[in-house]
Amino acid sequence: MSRMMEEILFTIFFYPSKELLPDDKEMSIYDHLEELRDRIFVSVVAIGAAMVGCFAYSKELIMFLEAPVREQGVRFLQLAPGEFFFTSLKVSGYCGLLLGSPIILYEIIAFILPGLTKAERRFLGPIILGSSVLFYAGITFSYYVLTPAALNFFVSYAEGVVESLWSIDQYFEFVLVLMFSTGLSFQVPVVQLLLGQVGLVSSEQMLSVWRYVVVGSVVAAAILTPSTDPLTQMLLAGPLMGLYLGGAWTVKLLGR
């Protein structure tokens, strides 16, 4: 019986009737590809413009990202010709991608919206809003909590033995990867809501595997954090477990 229900939900989700599609319009493959090309072009232009704008303020951005350890006396060095210039490009690229992501998100939504049913459109807005809020919340959490904790650990461990002179390129590689990986890991509840809404996984199934979630959160934190210290990994594993349980209970409240 459950197998039959899964097949029915699968069919309804991937092959909805025309009455459920308010903007149903026949388009050839060429028309779809042309629209996709235009939307990719707009997204690339938006990202490029954001990167150029960020590069104009790259020094201010770099000083902002250096703040978590500057007070502890850490000095940054340029160990190769042009290292600071290429680091500025890297920081501008990450920040430009961050600022231009709303445009990319809009173009994706505009492309897939005509193929969504009325019911799917109702939960599309909350999903997108929640995803955006969680992503930026993850980046903020990483900057104010994870990054200082990890860097303080390294500085304290080396105190009295070696002077902290860090490569500017390796420092930003560490910080940017940590921030973006944290933002992506905060998307766990969004994935849960999507799976619950489609009917692939129920809230009872999500809550029944909480023991595996604890282990998985620790493993995921060890993979996502570029540092190897246990403090940073635990600081990320804790929110991951909380987000998973919160997502499971949200799915349960929605009756899934």
N, C-alpha and C positions, 0 to 999 in steps of 0.2 A: 504493500500500500504506500509506504514512504517512498519507494522507488518510483512508483507511478506519479506521486505528487512532485517529485524532483523533476521528472521528465516534463510534466505540465508547466511548472514554473520556468524551466529552461526554454520551452517553446514559446511561452508568453513573452519572456524577456527578449529573446533574439528574433522572434517573428510575430510582432504585435499586429493586430488588425488595423486596417486603415482608419477606422472610426476613432482609434486612440491617438492617431497622429494628426494634430491640428494643422501642421504646416507641410503635409505630405505633398511632394512635388517630384515628378519624374525627372531625373537627370542622368545623362549619359556618363560613362566613365571619364570621357574627355572633360566634361564640365566639372566633375568632381576634382580631377587632377588640376585643372586650371584654377579652381577656387582654392585648392590646397596650396598651389604655388604662390598665389597672391597673398594668402595669409602668412605663409612662411616668410615671404619677402618683407611684409610689414613688421613681423616679429624681429627679423634680423636687423632691419633699419632701426627699430626702437632700441634693441640691445646695443647696437653700435653707437647710437646717439648718447645713450646712458653711459657707456664706457668712456666716450670722449669727454663728457661732462665730469665724470669721476676723475679722469686723468688730470683735468685742470685743477682739481683739489686733492691730488694724490698725496701731497706732503701732509696736509691736514688730516687726511684719513689714516695715514701711516702713524702719525703722532697719536691719534685717538686709539689705534689698535696697540700701540706700544705702552699705553697707560697702565695696564695691569701689573707691569714689572718695573717700570721706570723708578717708582718710589723706593724700590729695594736696591737701587744702585746698579742695576744691570746696564751694561753698555753694549751698543750694537755696532758691528763692524761690517765694512764692505770688503770682502775677502778676494774679490776678483774685479777686473775692469768691467764697468757697466752693470754690476750686480744690483746696485740700488735702482738703476733705471728699469731693469727687467722685473725687479720686485714691484716697482710702481705700476708697471703694466699688469702684473698679476693681480695686485690689489684692485686696480681699476676694473679689471675683467670680472672679478668676483662681485664687486659692488655694483657694477653695471648690470650684471645678470640679476642681482637681487632687486635693483630698482626697476628693471624692465620686465620682471616676471609677471606683474599684473597685465601687461599688454599681451604677453604670450598666453596667459590664462584666458583672457578675453577672446583671443583669436581661436583658441581650441574650443571654447564654449560655443562661439558663433558658428564654428564648422560642424559640430556634432548636434547642435540644438534642433535643427529640423528633423532629425531622425529619432528624437525622444518622444515618448508618450506624455500625456498630461500628468500621469502619476509620477513619472520619472522627473519631470520638470519641477514638481513640487518639492522634492527632496534635493534637487541639484543645487539650489541656492544655499541652503544650510550646510551642505557638504563642502561647497567651495569656500564659503565664509569660514567654516570651522577649520578647513585645511590651511587657509591663509593665516588665520590667527595662531594656530598651533605651530606653523613653520616659523613665524616671526617670534613667537614665544620661545621656541627652542633656541633660536639664535641669541635672543636676549639672555636666556638662562645660561647659555654657554659662555657669553662674554662676561657676565657678572658673577657667575658661580664656578662653572667648570674650569674655564681658562685660568682665573687667578689661583684656584686650588692646585691645579697641575703645575703651574709655573712656580708657585710658592714652595711646592714640594721639592722641585729641582734646585731652586736657589738655596733652600735651607739645607738640603743634603750636601751641597758643595761648599757651604759656608765654612770658612777657616781653613780650607784645603786648597781650593783653586778660585781664581777670580772669574766672575761671570762676564765673559766677553762672548757674545752670541753673534752668529752669522745672521744678518738681516733677512736673507733669503730663506734659510731654514726655519727661522722663527715664524715668519708669515706662512710658510707652508704648514707648520704645526697648527697655528691659530686658525687659519681659514678652513683647513680640513676639519678641525674639531667643531667649528661653528656650524658649517654646512651639514656635516654628518649628524649633529645634534638636531638641527632643524628638520632633517629628513626622518630621523627616528621618532620625532614627535607626531608623525602622521599615522601612528598605529591605530588610534581610535577611528580615524577616517576610513581606513581599510576595513575595520571591523563593522562599521555602519554600512558600508557598501556590501559586504558579504552577507550581513544580516538582512538588508533590504532586498537583495536578490533571492535570499532563501537558501544559500549554499551552506551556511553555518548558523546554528541557533545560539541564543544566549546561554542555554544550558550546556551546550557543547563547549563554548568558550570558557565558562566558569569551571567546568569539570577538569580542565587541564591546567589548573593554576600552578601545580607543582612543576610542570614542564616549563611554564612561563617564567617562573623564578630562575630556573637554570638557564633558559633561553635569554633572559634579560641580562644576566651576568655575562654570558658568552657574547651577545650582541654588543654590550658595552665594551668588552675587551677588544672586539674587532673594530668598532667605530672610533674609539679614542686612540689617537696616535701615540699617546704616552703609555707607559707600562706600569705606572704606579697604581696600586689598588684603590687609593682614595678617589681618584678621578673616575675609575671604573664603577665604584660603588655609588658615587654621586649621580652617574648617568643611569645605572641599573635601577635605582630606586624610583625615579620618575617614570621610567619605562614600564615598570610593574604597575605603578599607580595609573598610568594612562591606559594600560591594557584592561585593568579591572574596571576603570571608569567607562571605557568603551563598551565592555561586556554588559555592565549594568544599564547603560543607555540603550543598548539594543533590547535588553529585557523590558525596560520601561516602554519601549515602542511596540511591545507585544510580539517580538520576533524570537 
